[in-house]
Amino acid sequence: MTVGPIQVDVVRPGTGTLLSLLDKALTDMPEASILVITSKIISLCEGRVIPIAETDRDRLIEQEADYYLPASFSKYGHHFTIKNNTIVGSAGIDQSNGDGNYVLWPADAQATANQVRGYLCKRFGVRRAGVLITDSTSYPLRLGSMGVALTHSGFRAMHDYIGQKDLFDHLYGVTRANVAGGLAAAATVVMGEGTERTPLCLLGDLPFVEFQERNPTARELEQQSVTLDDDLFAPFLRSVPWKRSEKHS
């Protein structure tokens, strides 16, 4: 697999569309490659920002999350939240590289992924083009952040081993490989988390990726996540009193 970060000019809220940024930054898109895009750069292009000086951060987090725990649950004042079936700090809200703003998650990451895939196919004349939108989060018992896949288009996000045999003819019963998640982690560590100005990354030489010449179906997207009660970690997740966001009340 090849992982090539792509540097761009400093992006500020509302200074241009995502497609205009890609017109300038992206010079090639080989067949059977994947463009990785950090969610923050999408949000900045969309103007999905709130001035820090005018905002109650706790209130904003509670509004943006699907479920949340008060910051008092953490000795670090960390806001644990669930948004779009992803456990992420502060509902994905970030102030780094926001130029005095809180940057929210994109309005509709899936619609953006689908739009960009169509743009790439048309601009570069390719049929197999993938798009992966990422953010970063922290994992229990591990220090530091890692990339996480928010959504994708143009390839299968999961590789299912169930029903196949291992090296000793044992049938896999539960194993699924999260292809999108692994790609997100690889791309994010190369793109960086600071002042690198590389919010795009082109992945190539991907024999393990099954490309699809279409957007993912609703069913395929649904199969990438599980409910809180069915999750393997439900005993931990259900041991705390998650509060439901007002938007779901």
C-alpha contacts under 8 A as a table, 3 or more apart, distances in Angstrom:
res1	aa1	res2	aa2	distance
1	M	203	L	6.94
1	M	204	G	5.74
1	M	205	D	4.69
1	M	206	L	5.55
2	T	202	L	7.94
2	T	203	L	5.56
2	T	204	G	4.99
2	T	205	D	5.94
3	V	186	A	7.78
3	V	187	A	6.58
3	V	190	V	7.51
3	V	201	C	6.76
3	V	202	L	6.00
3	V	203	L	4.84
3	V	204	G	6.75
4	G	190	V	7.91
4	G	201	C	5.35
4	G	202	L	5.06
4	G	203	L	6.38
5	P	187	A	7.77
5	P	190	V	6.58
5	P	191	M	5.63
5	P	198	T	5.82
5	P	199	P	7.60
5	P	200	L	5.90
5	P	201	C	4.14
5	P	202	L	6.37
6	I	25	A	7.09
6	I	26	L	7.70
6	I	191	M	7.99
6	I	198	T	5.15
6	I	199	P	6.98
6	I	200	L	5.13
6	I	201	C	5.46
6	I	202	L	7.41
7	Q	25	A	7.25
7	Q	196	E	7.52
7	Q	197	R	5.39
7	Q	198	T	4.21
7	Q	199	P	7.03
7	Q	200	L	7.09
8	V	11	V	7.93
8	V	21	L	7.91
8	V	25	A	6.10
8	V	197	R	5.83
8	V	198	T	6.19
8	V	199	P	7.49
9	D	197	R	7.00
10	V	197	R	6.76
11	V	15	T	6.84
11	V	41	I	7.33
11	V	44	L	7.02
11	V	45	C	7.71
12	R	15	T	5.77
12	R	44	L	6.17
12	R	45	C	7.59
12	R	98	G	7.29
12	R	99	D	7.03
13	P	43	S	7.94
13	P	44	L	4.50
13	P	45	C	5.94
13	P	46	E	7.33
13	P	47	G	4.98
13	P	48	R	7.58
13	P	49	V	7.09
13	P	98	G	7.84
14	G	17	T	7.51
14	G	44	L	6.33
14	G	45	C	5.29
14	G	46	E	6.28
14	G	47	G	4.89
15	T	45	C	6.67
16	G	20	S	6.52
16	G	21	L	6.99
16	G	45	C	5.78
17	T	20	S	5.26
17	T	21	L	6.38
17	T	45	C	5.16
17	T	46	E	6.98
18	L	21	L	5.06
18	L	22	L	6.26
18	L	41	I	7.82
18	L	42	I	6.27
18	L	45	C	5.64
18	L	46	E	7.83
19	L	22	L	4.95
19	L	23	D	6.07
19	L	116	V	7.50
20	S	23	D	4.94
20	S	24	K	6.51
21	L	24	K	5.36
21	L	25	A	6.10
22	L	25	A	5.03
22	L	26	L	5.31
23	D	26	L	5.98
23	D	27	T	7.76
24	K	27	T	7.60
26	L	29	M	7.62
28	D	124	F	7.15
29	M	33	S	6.82
29	M	120	L	7.29
29	M	124	F	6.22
29	M	126	V	7.81
29	M	129	A	7.85
29	M	202	L	7.99
30	P	33	S	5.86
30	P	124	F	7.91
30	P	126	V	7.30
30	P	204	G	7.85
31	E	126	V	5.53
31	E	127	R	6.90
31	E	128	R	5.65
31	E	129	A	6.44
32	A	127	R	7.92
32	A	128	R	4.83
32	A	129	A	5.54
32	A	130	G	7.37
32	A	204	G	7.06
32	A	205	D	7.84
32	A	206	L	7.43
32	A	211	F	7.01
33	S	128	R	7.21
33	S	129	A	5.60
33	S	130	G	6.18
33	S	202	L	6.97
33	S	203	L	5.59
33	S	204	G	4.74
33	S	205	D	7.27
33	S	206	L	7.25
34	I	129	A	5.89
34	I	130	G	4.19
34	I	131	V	5.40
34	I	132	L	6.97
34	I	202	L	5.79
34	I	203	L	5.04
34	I	204	G	6.69
35	L	129	A	7.82
35	L	130	G	6.14
35	L	131	V	4.91
35	L	132	L	6.24
35	L	200	L	7.01
35	L	201	C	5.83
35	L	202	L	4.73
35	L	203	L	6.38
36	V	131	V	5.89
36	V	132	L	4.67
36	V	133	I	5.84
36	V	134	T	7.17
36	V	184	A	7.59
36	V	187	A	7.08
36	V	200	L	5.56
36	V	201	C	4.95
36	V	202	L	6.19
36	V	203	L	7.48
37	I	41	I	7.43
37	I	42	I	7.71
37	I	131	V	7.59
37	I	132	L	6.23
37	I	133	I	4.92
37	I	134	T	6.26
37	I	199	P	5.95
37	I	200	L	4.82
37	I	201	C	6.72
38	T	41	I	5.84
38	T	42	I	7.04
38	T	133	I	5.68
38	T	134	T	4.87
38	T	135	D	5.85
38	T	199	P	5.35
38	T	200	L	6.64
39	S	42	I	5.22
39	S	43	S	6.31
39	S	105	W	6.45
39	S	106	P	6.41
39	S	109	A	7.79
39	S	133	I	5.93
39	S	134	T	5.61
39	S	135	D	5.78
40	K	43	S	5.04
40	K	44	L	6.14
40	K	103	V	6.85
40	K	104	L	7.60
40	K	105	W	6.83
40	K	106	P	7.52
40	K	135	D	7.59
41	I	44	L	5.10
41	I	45	C	6.23
41	I	199	P	6.58
42	I	45	C	5.18
42	I	46	E	6.18
42	I	106	P	6.18
43	S	46	E	4.90
43	S	47	G	5.98
43	S	48	R	4.92
43	S	49	V	7.34
43	S	103	V	6.76
43	S	104	L	6.53
43	S	105	W	6.08
43	S	106	P	4.78
43	S	107	A	7.55
44	L	47	G	5.01
44	L	48	R	5.99
44	L	49	V	6.99
44	L	98	G	7.96
44	L	103	V	7.13
45	C	48	R	7.71
46	E	106	P	7.39
48	R	103	V	6.16
48	R	104	L	5.65
48	R	105	W	7.28
48	R	106	P	6.74
48	R	107	A	7.45
49	V	98	G	7.92
49	V	101	N	5.81
49	V	102	Y	5.47
49	V	103	V	4.58
49	V	104	L	5.92
50	I	54	E	7.72
50	I	55	T	7.09
50	I	101	N	5.31
50	I	102	Y	5.14
50	I	103	V	6.68
50	I	104	L	7.86
51	P	54	E	5.55
51	P	55	T	6.49
51	P	100	G	6.19
51	P	101	N	4.31
51	P	102	Y	6.20
52	I	55	T	5.34
52	I	57	R	7.86
52	I	100	G	5.94
52	I	101	N	4.96
52	I	102	Y	5.85
53	A	100	G	7.83
55	T	60	L	7.29
56	D	59	R	5.39
56	D	60	L	6.19
57	R	60	L	5.01
57	R	61	I	6.16
58	D	61	I	5.23
58	D	62	E	6.32
59	R	62	E	5.15
59	R	63	Q	6.25
60	L	63	Q	5.08
60	L	64	E	6.18
61	I	64	E	5.18
61	I	65	A	5.96
61	I	79	H	7.96
61	I	90	S	5.59
61	I	91	A	5.87
61	I	93	I	7.20
62	E	65	A	5.45
62	E	66	D	7.96
62	E	67	Y	7.72
62	E	68	Y	6.50
62	E	91	A	7.99
62	E	245	S	6.00
62	E	246	E	7.82
63	Q	66	D	7.94
63	Q	245	S	6.08
63	Q	246	E	6.64
63	Q	247	K	6.95
64	E	83	K	7.77
64	E	91	A	5.99
64	E	245	S	7.67
65	A	68	Y	6.24
65	A	81	T	6.02
65	A	82	I	6.06
65	A	83	K	5.18
65	A	90	S	7.61
65	A	91	A	4.91
65	A	245	S	6.18
66	D	81	T	7.32
66	D	82	I	5.65
66	D	83	K	5.00
66	D	84	N	7.21
66	D	244	R	6.22
66	D	245	S	5.23
66	D	247	K	7.78
66	D	248	H	7.21
67	Y	81	T	5.61
67	Y	82	I	5.06
67	Y	83	K	6.89
67	Y	242	W	5.90
67	Y	243	K	5.38
67	Y	244	R	4.65
67	Y	245	S	5.54
68	Y	79	H	7.20
68	Y	80	F	5.81
68	Y	81	T	4.24
68	Y	82	I	6.30
68	Y	242	W	5.56
68	Y	243	K	5.27
68	Y	244	R	6.72
68	Y	245	S	7.20
69	L	73	F	6.75
69	L	79	H	6.36
69	L	80	F	5.47
69	L	81	T	6.40
69	L	241	P	7.24
69	L	242	W	5.51
69	L	243	K	6.16
70	P	73	F	5.92
70	P	79	H	6.32
70	P	80	F	7.56
71	A	74	S	5.77
71	A	77	G	4.73
71	A	78	H	5.30
71	A	79	H	4.80
71	A	80	F	7.37
72	S	75	K	6.93
72	S	77	G	5.95
72	S	78	H	7.89
73	F	77	G	7.35
73	F	78	H	7.79
74	S	77	G	5.06
74	S	78	H	5.44
74	S	79	H	7.44
75	K	78	H	7.48
78	H	89	G	7.10
78	H	90	S	7.59
79	H	89	G	5.64
79	H	90	S	5.07
80	F	87	I	7.33
80	F	88	V	6.66
80	F	89	G	5.22
80	F	90	S	6.33
80	F	91	A	7.87
81	T	87	I	5.82
81	T	88	V	5.66
81	T	89	G	5.79
81	T	90	S	6.01
81	T	91	A	5.50
82	I	85	N	6.12
82	I	86	T	5.41
82	I	87	I	4.55
82	I	88	V	6.13
82	I	91	A	6.65
83	K	86	T	5.28
83	K	87	I	6.57
83	K	88	V	7.08
83	K	91	A	5.88
83	K	92	G	7.87
85	N	225	S	6.78
85	N	226	V	7.84
85	N	227	T	7.86
87	I	137	T	7.89
88	V	91	A	5.86
88	V	92	G	6.04
88	V	137	T	5.64
88	V	138	S	7.40
89	G	92	G	5.97
89	G	93	I	7.71
89	G	137	T	6.84
89	G	138	S	7.86
90	S	93	I	5.44
90	S	94	D	7.74
92	G	104	L	6.35
92	G	105	W	5.90
92	G	135	D	7.97
93	I	102	Y	6.24
93	I	103	V	5.53
93	I	104	L	4.76
93	I	105	W	6.67
94	D	98	G	7.57
94	D	102	Y	5.48
94	D	103	V	5.19
94	D	104	L	6.80
95	Q	98	G	5.13
95	Q	99	D	7.80
95	Q	100	G	7.19
95	Q	101	N	5.92
95	Q	102	Y	4.54
95	Q	103	V	5.93
96	S	99	D	7.74
98	G	101	N	4.93
98	G	102	Y	6.22
98	G	103	V	6.13
106	P	109	A	5.54
108	D	111	A	5.47
108	D	112	T	6.43
109	A	112	T	5.06
109	A	113	A	6.17
109	A	133	I	7.28
109	A	150	L	7.47
109	A	151	T	6.70
110	Q	113	A	5.06
110	Q	114	N	6.22
110	Q	151	T	6.02
110	Q	152	H	6.93
110	Q	153	S	7.83
111	A	114	N	5.19
111	A	115	Q	6.10
112	T	115	Q	5.03
112	T	116	V	6.07
113	A	116	V	5.25
113	A	117	R	6.16
113	A	131	V	5.83
113	A	132	L	6.96
113	A	133	I	6.98
113	A	151	T	7.30
113	A	152	H	5.97
113	A	153	S	5.81
114	N	117	R	5.20
114	N	118	G	6.40
114	N	131	V	7.82
114	N	152	H	7.88
114	N	153	S	5.85
114	N	215	N	5.96
115	Q	118	G	5.27
115	Q	119	Y	6.24
116	V	119	Y	4.89
116	V	120	L	6.08
116	V	131	V	7.07
117	R	120	L	5.17
117	R	121	C	6.25
117	R	129	A	6.36
117	R	130	G	6.35
117	R	131	V	5.96
117	R	153	S	6.71
117	R	154	G	6.92
118	G	121	C	5.25
118	G	122	K	6.22
119	Y	122	K	5.28
119	Y	123	R	5.94
120	L	123	R	5.20
120	L	124	F	5.86
120	L	125	G	7.68
120	L	126	V	7.42
120	L	129	A	6.92
121	C	124	F	5.62
121	C	125	G	5.27
121	C	126	V	4.76
121	C	127	R	5.86
121	C	128	R	7.57
121	C	129	A	6.46
122	K	125	G	5.27
122	K	126	V	7.12
126	V	129	A	6.62
127	R	213	E	6.03
128	R	154	G	6.88
128	R	211	F	6.01
128	R	212	Q	6.61
128	R	213	E	5.69
129	A	154	G	5.88
129	A	155	F	7.95
129	A	211	F	7.46
129	A	213	E	7.57
130	G	152	H	7.33
130	G	153	S	5.65
130	G	154	G	4.38
130	G	155	F	5.89
130	G	211	F	7.24
131	V	152	H	5.41
131	V	153	S	5.19
131	V	154	G	6.49
132	L	149	A	6.89
132	L	150	L	7.70
132	L	151	T	6.11
132	L	152	H	4.40
132	L	153	S	6.70
132	L	180	A	7.37
132	L	184	A	7.38
133	I	149	A	6.06
133	I	150	L	5.57
133	I	151	T	5.49
133	I	152	H	6.12
133	I	184	A	7.92
134	T	147	G	6.45
134	T	148	V	5.54
134	T	149	A	4.65
134	T	150	L	5.26
134	T	151	T	7.31
134	T	184	A	6.08
134	T	188	T	7.69
135	D	147	G	5.67
135	D	148	V	5.47
135	D	149	A	6.70
135	D	150	L	6.83
135	D	188	T	7.92
136	S	145	S	6.00
136	S	146	M	5.18
136	S	147	G	4.19
136	S	148	V	5.38
136	S	188	T	7.57
137	T	145	S	5.19
137	T	146	M	5.65
137	T	147	G	6.48
137	T	148	V	6.69
138	S	142	R	7.39
138	S	143	L	7.46
138	S	144	G	6.27
138	S	145	S	4.60
138	S	146	M	6.30
139	Y	142	R	5.59
139	Y	143	L	7.58
139	Y	145	S	7.29
139	Y	146	M	7.87
146	M	185	A	5.77
146	M	188	T	7.10
146	M	189	V	7.25
147	G	181	G	7.56
147	G	184	A	5.18
147	G	185	A	4.14
147	G	186	A	7.46
147	G	187	A	7.51
147	G	188	T	5.13
147	G	189	V	7.18
148	V	181	G	5.63
148	V	184	A	5.44
148	V	185	A	6.17
149	A	152	H	7.54
149	A	180	A	5.97
149	A	181	G	5.12
149	A	184	A	5.38
152	H	155	F	7.52
152	H	157	A	7.33
152	H	180	A	7.45
152	H	216	P	7.77
153	S	214	R	7.41
153	S	215	N	5.12
153	S	216	P	5.81
154	G	211	F	5.81
154	G	212	Q	4.85
154	G	213	E	5.87
154	G	214	R	5.57
154	G	215	N	5.52
154	G	216	P	6.86
155	F	209	V	6.92
155	F	210	E	5.62
155	F	211	F	4.00
155	F	212	Q	4.80
155	F	213	E	7.80
155	F	216	P	7.69
156	R	159	H	7.28
156	R	179	V	7.67
156	R	180	A	7.92
156	R	209	V	7.09
156	R	210	E	5.64
156	R	211	F	6.33
156	R	212	Q	6.93
156	R	216	P	7.89
157	A	178	N	6.35
157	A	179	V	5.25
157	A	180	A	4.80
157	A	181	G	7.89
157	A	224	Q	7.61
158	M	176	R	6.56
158	M	177	A	5.67
158	M	178	N	4.84
158	M	179	V	5.26
158	M	180	A	6.92
158	M	224	Q	7.36
159	H	176	R	5.62
159	H	177	A	4.96
159	H	178	N	6.56
159	H	179	V	6.50
160	D	175	T	6.70
160	D	176	R	4.56
160	D	177	A	6.43
161	Y	164	Q	5.52
161	Y	172	Y	6.16
161	Y	173	G	7.92
161	Y	174	V	7.63
161	Y	175	T	5.52
161	Y	176	R	5.67
161	Y	177	A	7.65
162	I	171	L	7.30
162	I	172	Y	4.90
162	I	173	G	5.13
162	I	174	V	5.78
162	I	175	T	5.88
162	I	176	R	7.09
163	G	171	L	5.67
163	G	172	Y	5.57
163	G	173	G	6.46
164	Q	171	L	5.52
164	Q	172	Y	5.75
165	K	168	F	7.34
165	K	169	D	4.88
165	K	170	H	5.16
165	K	171	L	4.45
165	K	172	Y	6.12
166	D	169	D	5.27
166	D	170	H	5.32
166	D	171	L	6.38
166	D	172	Y	6.96
167	L	170	H	7.39
172	Y	175	T	6.14
178	N	181	G	5.29
178	N	182	G	6.31
179	V	182	G	5.24
179	V	183	L	6.23
179	V	209	V	7.44
180	A	183	L	5.19
180	A	184	A	6.08
181	G	184	A	5.02
181	G	185	A	6.28
182	G	185	A	5.22
182	G	186	A	6.31
183	L	186	A	5.14
183	L	187	A	6.07
184	A	187	A	5.25
184	A	188	T	5.95
185	A	188	T	5.27
185	A	189	V	6.32
186	A	189	V	5.65
186	A	190	V	6.75
187	A	190	V	5.33
187	A	191	M	6.10
187	A	201	C	6.41
187	A	203	L	7.81
188	T	191	M	4.97
188	T	192	G	5.98
188	T	193	E	7.76
189	V	192	G	5.38
189	V	193	E	7.86
191	M	196	E	7.15
191	M	198	T	5.26
191	M	199	P	6.17
191	M	200	L	7.11
191	M	201	C	6.81
192	G	195	T	7.86
192	G	196	E	6.27
192	G	198	T	7.24
193	E	196	E	7.42
194	G	197	R	7.80
198	T	201	C	7.31
203	L	206	L	7.56
206	L	209	V	5.52
207	P	210	E	7.81
212	Q	215	N	7.48
216	P	220	E	6.02
216	P	221	L	6.57
217	T	220	E	5.15
217	T	221	L	6.34
218	A	221	L	5.18
218	A	222	E	6.10
219	R	222	E	5.01
219	R	223	Q	6.25
220	E	223	Q	5.23
220	E	224	Q	6.84
221	L	224	Q	5.55
221	L	225	S	7.81
222	E	225	S	6.18
223	Q	226	V	7.40
226	V	230	D	6.12
226	V	231	D	5.83
227	T	230	D	5.23
227	T	231	D	6.05
228	L	231	D	5.38
228	L	234	A	6.17
228	L	237	L	7.27
228	L	238	R	7.73
229	D	234	A	5.60
229	D	238	R	7.64
230	D	234	A	6.63
231	D	234	A	5.05
232	L	235	P	7.92
233	F	236	F	5.57
233	F	237	L	6.17
234	A	237	L	4.85
234	A	238	R	5.57
235	P	238	R	5.51
235	P	239	S	6.18
236	F	239	S	5.21
236	F	240	V	7.55
237	L	240	V	6.41
238	R	241	P	7.26
238	R	242	W	7.97
244	R	248	H	6.66
244	R	249	S	7.08
245	S	248	H	5.61
245	S	249	S	6.74
246	E	249	S	4.96
